[in-house]
Amino acid sequence: MKRENYAIAEISGKQVILEPGKKIKVPKLNLEEGAEYTADKILYLRKGEDVQIGAPYLENNEIKTTVVAHDREAKVIVYKKKRRKRYDVKKGHRQQYTVIQAEDFA
């Protein structure tokens, strides 16, 4: 990666790359739109040439983010069939997610 400032953070059990001003989809957070969320589980942080690597997390580092929107992914279809048994099941699922935007952490 040739980005100047970015961080790898753990949010809701998933690792995401946060960049200032960039919008990221993360698993659903129970916050209102416009609310502020603080990502405190930072695994990796790069500010220009300065690189910090956590073991497993960096201490005393937080990244402020803002909740932009809530939405749902495209539908995933699950289809099961057992031949000659007259058995078939069709189910669908739409996963919820939250769009957050990281503020400048440089």
DSSP file (Angstrom, degrees, kcal/mol; ACC not computed):
  #  RESIDUE AA STRUCTURE BP1 BP2  ACC     N-H-->O    O-->H-N    N-H-->O    O-->H-N    TCO  KAPPA ALPHA  PHI   PSI    X-CA   Y-CA   Z-CA
    1    1 A M              0   0    0      0, 0.0     0, 0.0     0, 0.0     0, 0.0   0.000 360.0 360.0 360.0 139.6    0.0    0.0    0.0
    2    2 A K        +     0   0    0      0, 0.0     2,-0.3     0, 0.0     0, 0.0  -0.217 360.0 130.9-116.6  42.6    1.2    3.4   -0.8
    3    3 A R        -     0   0    0      1,-0.1     3,-0.2    45,-0.0    45,-0.0  -0.712  50.7-146.0 -94.8 147.1   -1.0    5.4    1.4
    4    4 A E  S    S+     0   0    0     -2,-0.3    44,-2.0     1,-0.3     2,-0.5   0.948  83.8  21.5 -76.5 -51.0    0.4    8.1    3.7
    5    5 A N  E    S+A   47   0A   0     42,-0.2     2,-0.3    15,-0.1    -1,-0.3  -0.973  77.7 128.5-125.7 120.8   -2.0    7.8    6.6
    6    6 A Y  E     -A   46   0A   0     40,-1.6    40,-2.6    -2,-0.5     2,-0.3  -0.980  30.2-155.2-160.3 164.3   -4.0    4.7    7.4
    7    7 A A  E     -AB  45  18A   0     11,-2.3    11,-3.3    -2,-0.3     2,-0.6  -0.982  14.9-137.2-141.6 151.4   -4.8    2.3   10.2
    8    8 A I  E     +AB  44  17A   0     36,-2.3    35,-2.9    -2,-0.3    36,-1.6  -0.965  35.3 175.1-109.4 121.1   -6.0   -1.2   10.6
    9    9 A A  E     -AB  42  16A   0      7,-2.6     7,-2.8    -2,-0.6     2,-0.6  -0.870  32.2-125.6-126.7 156.8   -8.6   -1.5   13.3
   10   10 A E  E     + B   0  15A   0     31,-2.6     2,-0.4    -2,-0.3    31,-0.4  -0.921  32.1 174.4-103.3 118.7  -10.9   -4.2   14.7
   11   11 A I  E >   - B   0  14A   0      3,-2.9     3,-1.7    -2,-0.6    28,-0.0  -0.987  70.0 -16.3-128.1 120.8  -14.5   -3.2   14.7
   12   12 A S  T 3  S-     0   0    0     -2,-0.4    -1,-0.1     1,-0.3     3,-0.1   0.839 128.8 -52.3  54.8  37.8  -17.3   -5.7   15.6
   13   13 A G  T 3  S+     0   0    0      1,-0.2     2,-0.4    14,-0.0    -1,-0.3   0.450 118.8 104.6  83.8   0.1  -14.8   -8.6   15.2
   14   14 A K  E <   -B   11   0A   0     -3,-1.7    -3,-2.9    13,-0.1     2,-0.5  -0.902  67.9-128.9-115.7 143.9  -13.8   -7.6   11.7
   15   15 A Q  E     +B   10   0A   0     -2,-0.4     2,-0.3    -5,-0.2    -5,-0.2  -0.803  33.6 177.5 -91.9 128.1  -10.5   -6.0   10.6
   16   16 A V  E     -B    9   0A   0     -7,-2.8    -7,-2.6    -2,-0.5     2,-0.6  -0.930  30.6-123.0-130.1 152.4  -11.0   -2.9    8.5
   17   17 A I  E     -B    8   0A   0     -2,-0.3     2,-0.5    -9,-0.2    -9,-0.2  -0.864  28.7-159.9 -96.2 120.8   -8.6   -0.4    6.9
   18   18 A L  E     +B    7   0A   0    -11,-3.3   -11,-2.3    -2,-0.6     5,-0.1  -0.875  13.2 175.5-105.1 130.8   -9.4    3.2    8.0
   19   19 A E    >   -     0   0    0     -2,-0.5     3,-1.7     3,-0.2    83,-0.5  -0.963  43.3 -90.0-127.8 148.5   -8.3    6.2    6.1
   20   20 A P  T 3  S+     0   0    0      0, 0.0    83,-0.2     0, 0.0    84,-0.1  -0.373 110.4   2.4 -60.1 127.5   -9.1    9.8    6.8
   21   21 A G  T 3  S+     0   0    0     81,-3.1     2,-0.3     1,-0.2    82,-0.1   0.339 100.0 124.8  82.5  -7.4  -12.3   10.9    4.9
   22   22 A K    <   -     0   0    0     -3,-1.7    80,-1.3    80,-0.1     2,-0.4  -0.678  57.7-130.6 -91.6 140.1  -12.9    7.4    3.4
   23   23 A K  E     -D  101   0B   0     -2,-0.3     2,-0.4    78,-0.2    78,-0.2  -0.737  26.5-171.9 -91.2 136.1  -16.3    5.6    4.0
   24   24 A I  E     -D  100   0B   0     76,-2.9    76,-2.7    -2,-0.4     2,-0.5  -0.967  20.8-132.4-129.9 141.2  -16.1    2.0    5.2
   25   25 A K  E     +D   99   0B   0     -2,-0.4    74,-0.2    74,-0.2     3,-0.0  -0.833  33.6 169.9 -92.4 127.7  -18.8   -0.7    5.6
   26   26 A V  E     -D   98   0B   0     72,-2.8    72,-2.9    -2,-0.5     3,-0.2  -0.877  44.5 -76.0-128.8 162.3  -18.6   -2.5    8.9
   27   27 A P  E    S-D   97   0B   0      0, 0.0    70,-0.2     0, 0.0    -1,-0.1  -0.229  76.6 -67.2 -56.2 153.8  -21.0   -5.0   10.6
   28   28 A K        -     0   0    0     68,-1.0     2,-0.4    69,-0.1    42,-0.1  -0.114  50.8-160.5 -54.2 130.0  -24.0   -3.2   12.1
   29   29 A L        -     0   0    0     -3,-0.2     2,-1.9     2,-0.1    -1,-0.1  -0.901  23.8-124.6-107.9 140.8  -23.4   -0.9   15.1
   30   30 A N  S    S+     0   0    0     -2,-0.4     2,-0.3    68,-0.0    -2,-0.0  -0.444  72.1 113.4 -85.0  65.8  -26.2    0.1   17.4
   31   31 A L        -     0   0    0     -2,-1.9    -2,-0.1     4,-0.1     2,-0.1  -0.936  67.8-108.7-132.8 154.9  -25.7    3.8   17.0
   32   32 A E    >   -     0   0    0     -2,-0.3     3,-1.8     1,-0.1    35,-0.2  -0.430  47.2 -88.3 -77.5 157.0  -27.8    6.6   15.4
   33   33 A E  T 3  S+     0   0    0      1,-0.3    35,-0.2    -2,-0.1    -1,-0.1  -0.464 117.5  26.2 -64.2 136.0  -26.8    8.2   12.1
   34   34 A G  T 3  S+     0   0    0     33,-2.7    -1,-0.3     1,-0.3    34,-0.1   0.280  93.0 130.8  91.3 -10.2  -24.5   11.1   12.8
   35   35 A A    <   -     0   0    0     -3,-1.8    32,-2.8    31,-0.1     2,-0.4  -0.342  59.5-115.9 -73.3 158.5  -23.3    9.6   16.1
   36   36 A E  E     -E   66   0B   0     30,-0.2     2,-0.4    -3,-0.1    30,-0.2  -0.810  26.7-167.5 -98.7 135.9  -19.6    9.4   16.9
   37   37 A Y  E     -E   65   0B   0     28,-2.8    28,-2.9    -2,-0.4     2,-0.6  -0.980  10.1-147.9-122.9 134.5  -17.9    6.0   17.3
   38   38 A T  E     -E   64   0B   0     -2,-0.4     2,-0.8    26,-0.2    26,-0.2  -0.904   4.5-152.6-106.6 117.5  -14.4    5.6   18.7
   39   39 A A  E     +E   63   0B   0     24,-2.8    24,-2.0    -2,-0.6   -28,-0.1  -0.797  24.9 164.9 -87.3 111.4  -12.3    2.7   17.3
   40   40 A D        +     0   0    0     -2,-0.8     2,-1.3    22,-0.2    21,-0.3   0.536  52.8  83.5-107.9  -9.0  -10.0    1.8   20.1
   41   41 A K        +     0   0    0    -31,-0.4   -31,-2.6    16,-0.1     2,-0.5  -0.659  60.9 171.9 -95.4  79.3   -8.7   -1.6   19.0
   42   42 A I  E     +A    9   0A   0     -2,-1.3    16,-2.8    16,-0.4   -33,-0.2  -0.792  16.5 176.8 -94.5 124.0   -6.0   -0.4   16.6
   43   43 A L  E    S+     0   0A   0    -35,-2.9    11,-2.7    -2,-0.5     2,-0.3   0.784  70.6  11.1 -93.5 -33.0   -3.8   -3.1   15.2
   44   44 A Y  E     -AC   8  53A   0    -36,-1.6   -36,-2.3     9,-0.2     2,-0.4  -0.996  61.8-172.2-150.6 139.0   -1.6   -1.0   12.9
   45   45 A L  E     -AC   7  52A   0      7,-2.4     7,-2.8    -2,-0.3     2,-0.5  -0.992   0.6-173.9-140.7 129.6   -1.1    2.7   12.5
   46   46 A R  E     +AC   6  51A   0    -40,-2.6   -40,-1.6    -2,-0.4     2,-0.5  -0.985   7.6 174.4-127.1 124.4    0.9    4.6    9.8
   47   47 A K  E >   -AC   5  50A   0      3,-2.7     3,-1.9    -2,-0.5     2,-0.5  -0.868  69.7 -61.1-125.9  94.7    1.4    8.3    9.8
   48   48 A G  T 3  S-     0   0    0    -44,-2.0   -45,-0.0    -2,-0.5    58,-0.0  -0.547 121.0 -14.5  67.3-118.9    3.8    9.2    7.0
   49   49 A E  T 3  S+     0   0    0     -2,-0.5     2,-0.5    -3,-0.1    -1,-0.3   0.585 116.3  99.0 -90.7 -12.3    7.0    7.3    7.7
   50   50 A D  E <   -C   47   0A   0     -3,-1.9    -3,-2.7     2,-0.0     2,-0.4  -0.668  53.8-175.8 -80.8 121.2    6.1    6.6   11.3
   51   51 A V  E     -C   46   0A   0     -2,-0.5     2,-0.4    -5,-0.2    -5,-0.2  -0.970   7.9-172.5-122.1 131.4    4.7    3.0   11.7
   52   52 A Q  E     -C   45   0A   0     -7,-2.8    -7,-2.4    -2,-0.4     2,-0.5  -0.987   3.2-166.3-124.1 133.2    3.4    1.5   14.9
   53   53 A I  E     -C   44   0A   0     -2,-0.4    -9,-0.2    -9,-0.2     2,-0.1  -0.974  14.9-139.3-120.5 129.5    2.4   -2.2   15.2
   54   54 A G        -     0   0    0    -11,-2.7     4,-0.2    -2,-0.5     3,-0.1  -0.399  11.3-127.9 -85.6 162.4    0.4   -3.4   18.1
   55   55 A A  S    S-     0   0    0      2,-1.0     2,-0.1    -2,-0.1   -12,-0.1  -0.614 100.7 -39.3-137.5  77.2    0.8   -6.6   20.1
   56   56 A P  S    S+     0   0    0      0, 0.0     2,-0.3     0, 0.0    -2,-0.3  -0.967 142.0  10.8 -85.4 -22.0   -2.1   -7.2   19.7
   57   57 A Y  S    S-     0   0    0     -2,-0.1    -2,-1.0    -3,-0.1     2,-0.3  -0.847  74.2-112.4-119.2 155.1   -3.4   -3.7   20.0
   58   58 A L    >   -     0   0    0    -16,-2.8     3,-0.6    -2,-0.3   -16,-0.4  -0.645  34.2-128.4 -80.6 139.7   -1.8   -0.3   20.3
   59   59 A E  T 3  S+     0   0    0     -2,-0.3     3,-0.1     1,-0.2   -18,-0.0  -0.640  82.6   9.8 -89.0 147.1   -2.1    1.4   23.6
   60   60 A N  T 3  S+     0   0    0     -2,-0.3     2,-0.4     1,-0.2    -1,-0.2   0.756  97.1 120.4  59.1  29.9   -3.4    5.0   24.0
   61   61 A N    <   +     0   0    0     -3,-0.6     2,-0.3   -21,-0.3   -19,-0.3  -0.990  31.8 166.4-124.8 133.2   -4.5    5.2   20.3
   62   62 A E        -     0   0    0     -2,-0.4     2,-0.5    -3,-0.1   -22,-0.2  -0.982  22.5-149.6-140.3 150.5   -8.1    5.9   19.2
   63   63 A I  E     -E   39   0B   0    -24,-2.0   -24,-2.8    -2,-0.3     2,-0.4  -0.988  16.5-139.9-123.8 124.1   -9.6    6.9   15.9
   64   64 A K  E     +E   38   0B   0     -2,-0.5    39,-2.4   -26,-0.2     2,-0.3  -0.666  26.2 178.0 -83.1 132.0  -12.8    8.9   15.9
   65   65 A T  E     -EF  37 102B   0    -28,-2.9   -28,-2.8    -2,-0.4     2,-0.4  -0.904  20.4-138.0-130.0 161.0  -15.4    7.9   13.3
   66   66 A T  E     -EF  36 101B   0     35,-2.2    35,-2.2    -2,-0.3     2,-0.5  -0.967  21.3-121.6-121.2 135.5  -18.8    9.2   12.4
   67   67 A V  E     + F   0 100B   0    -32,-2.8   -33,-2.7    -2,-0.4    33,-0.2  -0.650  31.6 176.1 -76.2 121.8  -21.8    6.9   11.5
   68   68 A V  E     -     0   0B   0     31,-3.2     2,-0.3    -2,-0.5    32,-0.2   0.874  55.7 -24.5 -94.2 -46.7  -23.0    7.9    8.0
   69   69 A A  E     - F   0  99B   0     30,-1.3    30,-3.0   -36,-0.1     2,-0.4  -0.983  46.2-130.3-160.8 164.9  -25.7    5.4    7.3
   70   70 A H  E     + F   0  98B   0     -2,-0.3     2,-0.3    28,-0.2    28,-0.2  -0.969  39.2 146.1-120.8 141.9  -27.2    2.0    8.0
   71   71 A D  E     - F   0  97B   0     26,-2.3    26,-2.8    -2,-0.4     2,-0.4  -0.900  39.3-107.3-157.9-175.9  -28.2   -0.4    5.2
   72   72 A R  E     - F   0  96B   0     -2,-0.3    24,-0.2    24,-0.2     3,-0.1  -0.971  28.7-118.6-129.2 144.8  -28.5   -4.0    4.1
   73   73 A E        -     0   0    0     22,-3.1     3,-0.1    -2,-0.4     2,-0.1  -0.086  48.0 -75.2 -67.9 172.9  -26.3   -6.1    1.7
   74   74 A A        -     0   0    0      1,-0.1    21,-0.4    20,-0.1    -1,-0.2  -0.366  64.1 -86.8 -67.4 153.4  -27.7   -7.7   -1.4
   75   75 A K        -     0   0    0     19,-0.1     2,-0.5    -3,-0.1    19,-0.2  -0.396  35.9-151.9 -69.6 135.9  -29.7  -10.9   -0.8
   76   76 A V  E     -G   93   0C   0     17,-2.5    17,-1.5    -2,-0.1     2,-0.4  -0.941  12.2-146.1-106.6 126.1  -27.9  -14.2   -0.6
   77   77 A I  E     -G   92   0C   0     -2,-0.5     2,-0.5    15,-0.2    15,-0.2  -0.803   9.8-165.1 -97.7 131.8  -29.9  -17.2   -1.6
   78   78 A V  E     -G   91   0C   0     13,-3.5    13,-3.0    -2,-0.4     2,-0.4  -0.976  10.9-177.9-114.5 121.8  -29.4  -20.6    0.1
   79   79 A Y  E     -G   90   0C   0     -2,-0.5     2,-0.4    11,-0.2    11,-0.2  -0.983   4.2-175.9-126.6 126.6  -30.9  -23.5   -1.8
   80   80 A K  E     +G   89   0C   0      9,-2.7     9,-2.3    -2,-0.4     2,-0.3  -0.940   5.9 173.6-119.8 142.5  -30.8  -27.1   -0.5
   81   81 A K  E     -G   88   0C   0     -2,-0.4     2,-0.5     7,-0.2     7,-0.2  -0.988  19.9-162.0-149.5 138.8  -32.1  -30.2   -2.4
   82   82 A K  E > > -G   87   0C   0      5,-2.2     3,-1.4    -2,-0.3     5,-1.0  -0.977  32.1-126.9-118.2 116.5  -32.0  -33.9   -1.8
   83   83 A R  T 3 5S+     0   0    0     -2,-0.5     5,-0.0     1,-0.2    -2,-0.0  -0.277  85.3   9.0 -68.0 147.0  -32.7  -35.8   -5.0
   84   84 A R  T 3 5S+     0   0    0      1,-0.1    -1,-0.2     3,-0.0     0, 0.0   0.540 111.0  85.4  64.7  10.3  -35.5  -38.4   -5.1
   85   85 A K  T < 5S-     0   0    0     -3,-1.4    -2,-0.2     2,-0.2    -1,-0.1   0.397  95.7-122.6-116.4  -1.0  -36.7  -37.4   -1.6
   86   86 A R  T   5 +     0   0    0     -4,-0.3     2,-0.5     1,-0.2    -3,-0.1   0.872  67.5 136.5  57.2  40.3  -39.0  -34.5   -2.6
   87   87 A Y  E   < +G   82   0C   0     -5,-1.0    -5,-2.2     2,-0.0     2,-0.3  -0.971  15.7 144.6-121.8 120.8  -37.0  -32.2   -0.4
   88   88 A D  E     -G   81   0C   0     -2,-0.5     2,-0.4    -7,-0.2    -7,-0.2  -0.950  19.8-170.9-152.6 141.2  -35.9  -28.7   -1.3
   89   89 A V  E     -G   80   0C   0     -9,-2.3    -9,-2.7    -2,-0.3     2,-0.5  -0.996   2.5-168.4-132.7 132.4  -35.5  -25.6    0.7
   90   90 A K  E     +G   79   0C   0     -2,-0.4     2,-0.3   -11,-0.2   -11,-0.2  -0.983  15.5 168.8-124.3 122.4  -34.9  -22.0   -0.5
   91   91 A K  E     -G   78   0C   0    -13,-3.0   -13,-3.5    -2,-0.5     2,-0.3  -0.939  15.8-156.6-131.0 152.5  -34.0  -19.3    1.9
   92   92 A G  E     -G   77   0C   0     -2,-0.3     2,-0.3   -15,-0.2   -15,-0.2  -0.916   6.6-171.0-127.5 156.7  -32.7  -15.8    1.6
   93   93 A H  E     -G   76   0C   0    -17,-1.5   -17,-2.5    -2,-0.3     2,-0.5  -0.992  10.8-163.0-149.0 138.0  -30.7  -13.5    3.9
   94   94 A R        -     0   0    0     -2,-0.3     2,-0.3   -19,-0.2   -19,-0.1  -0.973  20.0-143.4-122.8 116.2  -29.7   -9.8    3.9
   95   95 A Q        -     0   0    0     -2,-0.5   -22,-3.1   -21,-0.4     2,-0.2  -0.583  15.1-131.2 -80.2 135.2  -26.9   -8.9    6.2
   96   96 A Q  E     + F   0  72B   0     -2,-0.3   -68,-1.0   -24,-0.2     2,-0.3  -0.600  30.1 176.4 -84.7 146.9  -27.1   -5.5    7.9
   97   97 A Y  E     -DF  27  71B   0    -26,-2.8   -26,-2.3    -2,-0.2     2,-0.4  -0.950  23.2-134.5-145.0 165.6  -24.2   -3.1    7.9
   98   98 A T  E     -DF  26  70B   0    -72,-2.9   -72,-2.8    -2,-0.3     2,-0.6  -0.968  14.0-140.8-122.4 138.0  -23.2    0.4    9.0
   99   99 A V  E     -DF  25  69B   0    -30,-3.0   -31,-3.2    -2,-0.4   -30,-1.3  -0.885  26.5-179.0 -99.0 123.7  -21.2    2.9    6.9
  100  100 A I  E     -DF  24  67B   0    -76,-2.7   -76,-2.9    -2,-0.6     2,-0.4  -0.860  17.4-149.4-120.2 157.5  -18.7    4.9    8.9
  101  101 A Q  E     -DF  23  66B   0    -35,-2.2   -35,-2.2    -2,-0.3     2,-0.2  -0.991  16.0-136.4-129.0 124.4  -16.3    7.7    7.9
  102  102 A A  E     - F   0  65B   0    -80,-1.3   -81,-3.1   -83,-0.5   -37,-0.2  -0.550  16.6-137.4 -79.5 141.2  -13.0    8.1    9.7
  103  103 A E        -     0   0    0    -39,-2.4     2,-0.3    -2,-0.2   -81,-0.1  -0.386  44.0 -68.4 -87.7 173.4  -11.9   11.6   10.6
  104  104 A D        +     0   0    0      1,-0.1    -1,-0.1   -84,-0.1   -40,-0.1  -0.472  50.2 173.8 -67.2 121.8   -8.4   12.9   10.2
  105  105 A F              0   0    0     -2,-0.3    -1,-0.1     1,-0.1   -99,-0.1   0.125 360.0 360.0-115.2  20.1   -6.1   11.1   12.6
  106  106 A A              0   0    0   -101,-0.1    -1,-0.1   -59,-0.0    -2,-0.1   0.467 360.0 360.0 -77.5 360.0   -2.8   12.5   11.4
